[in-house]
Amino acid sequence: MRKRVLTLLLALTMCLGLCVPAMASEVSGNVPTKKEVEAMFPMSWDMPLGFGNAYLKQETDLRDLDKNPVSCSGYFMTTQTVTLTILNQAASEEFGVVFAFQAFENDGTGVYNALKDWGTDFDTQEGYLSLLATDPSIDIPIGGDEFAGRDVIIMMYMLIGFFPKDGEKVMYNEVFFFKPGMVTVTPIPETPEVSTDPVTAAPTASTVLVNGEKKAFDAYNIEGSNYFKLRDLAYVLNGTDKQFEVGWDAAARAISLTSGAAYTAVGGEMTGQSGGAQAAKPSAAKILLDGEEISLTAYEIGGNNYFKLRDIGQTFDFGINWDGGSRTIAIDTSVPYTAE
């Protein structure tokens, strides 16, 4: 089957001529249409840019080896090397696909001439790639380091043959153009791993004032920063201009914060410290602020989440001041947040 399909496809390719992208007309009956056939061989590539966003519609002057014009109304802009993956979803031995290639290089005048030493050799039938019934897919590299720094367009000719045991035989062809080196993909930096190892949380020994009034919080100092319970902060700020509600979004499985809303007490707020140093584990709690996900530094201590005080101050824009002489933390809702 492989030899039969290849012989027929290559013979017809030679008859059509690589540079004459004439489409076969759609046929009726039990023979699939061109649109149906194309759907059987979906194409993807290993570039983050989609096909539609990478296509540049631009008439380009290409010339074959005999200096005859080659129709090119646009091309796909790609990285220096891109790999096309074409799946075989035909599920039939009556199909075969052949791919042929030609590269064209700009001669400095805007004319792209076919390269004699690159592409499919029609005289020896070398350089063809094929996708037959037994192949689940095919990977086709386009471009490469050999074209680095060169203004090159690569043409891929795709010929699909349908050979039923009984009935009409038909072929459909498509031509694709690619221009390598026009897209640069910036590697996404690796996100540093966040340690999940427990750290020591020491009870905050500092005095805490809220709008000048002393409050006894269940708070801890972790690596030089103070961490408070969300509900404790919401409780003492309730009724001020910086009040916020704390809830649970079951659908999003997240803690929900609503700025400007009155806080609803649930009991257990401002119960004081449990005493002694505690093991604190980085928290993966998801936080939504007015419906939008935000990132806050938090630790889990004894089953409760404690959040960095300055993160909360910045989030709801209230002032936080530190008096080293009296070892006092001052929370002031009448002034905006100022970074350290």
ABEGO torsion letter per residue (X at the ends): XAAAAAAAAAAAAAAAEAABBBBBBBBBEABBBAAAAAAABBBBBABABBAAAABBBBBBBBBBAAGBBBBBAEBBBBBABBBBBBBBAAGBAABBBBBBBBBBBBAGAGBBBBBAABEBBAAAGBGBBBBBAABABBBBBBEEAAABGBBBBBBBBBBBBBBBABEBBBBBBBBBBBBBGABBBBBBBBBBBBBABBBBBBBBABBBBBGGBBBBBBBBBBGGBBBBBAAAAAAAABGBAABBBBBBBAAAGBBBBBBGBBBBBAEGBGAEBAEEBBBBBBBABBBBBGGBBBBBBBBBBGGBBBBBAAAAAAAAGBBBBBBAAAGBBBBBAABBBBBX
